[in-house]
Amino acid sequence: MTYSVPIERIDAVLADHLAWLKAGHEAGHFIAWGPREPRDGGLIFVKAGSRAEAERMLASDPFIMHGLADLAITEWIPRMAFPGLEAFNG
């Protein structure tokens, strides 16, 4: 995602966003996430059964719900993974 508002508006919703990420991780949907550098957005690695499922999950992100960021989804099929991540292949 790419932030579409000043960082102060992002920071005002950051606690809600982090709680949403934690819940998604605990549910087994979010594998990894973090801000980009420079801090103009972030990445979320999502495990979903379909693109539509990923879109539904990401639409509930507080940053997206409040119109603070633009979302771009890139589908990725890992062919090789670091040890421990191979369980996420297909």
Residue pairs with C-beta under 8 A, 6 or more apart in sequence:
1 41
1 42
1 43
1 44
1 61
1 63
1 64
1 69
1 70
1 71
1 72
2 40
2 41
2 69
2 70
2 72
3 10
3 40
3 41
3 63
3 68
3 69
4 67
4 68
4 69
4 70
5 67
5 68
5 69
7 39
9 68
10 63
10 68
10 69
13 62
13 63
13 66
13 68
16 62
17 61
17 62
17 63
20 60
20 61
20 62
21 30
21 33
21 44
24 30
24 46
24 57
25 31
28 47
29 46
29 47
29 48
29 57
30 44
30 45
30 46
30 47
31 45
31 46
31 47
31 85
31 88
32 43
32 44
32 45
33 42
33 43
33 44
33 45
34 42
34 43
35 41
35 42
36 42
36 43
41 69
44 58
46 54
46 57
46 58
47 88
48 54
48 57
51 73
51 75
54 73
55 73
58 64
58 71
58 73
59 65
59 71
61 69
61 71
62 68
63 69
64 71
77 90
78 85
78 88
78 89
79 89
81 88
81 89
